[in-house]
Amino acid sequence: MEKDSDLLNKKKTVQISVTDKDGKEHPIDVETEMVPVDHEISYKTENEWWSKDPETGKVYAPIPEHYALHFQELQARKESGPPLTEDENRIYEALKVVLQELPVFAADNAYNTQLNASSLESIEHETKKRTNRTRKKDYVF
């Protein structure tokens, strides 16, 4: 499980499962990045609130900026300031869940709402291409 201090890291690699045309699940790693926005988002009702880079497969998840700022403020108080009230602690725990689950939720939506019979192959190809690109960069001096 992630430490609370790691939750504000905007870039994360998450693992999700995608289902192929035969109904078999395959785990894949997806790079995600939480992007601060200045407005509220209805994650349940808005379609395609996330975005996916078609070249890299990276998924971008918008998060209202005040969520992260409020979490940071409560976290600082929890660690060194006066104790949080019961209401503040509930808000802290709720924000913690949002920060933990949003990258996974975005990746799952980005990959599983667009799946068709051939897309698992393209996901695997995309993942191999990213891995090869990363390996090439590792050897460049």
Helices and strands as residue ranges (DSSP letters): G 4-8, E 11-19, E 25-37, E 51-52, E 59-64, H 65-80, H 86-112, H 119-139
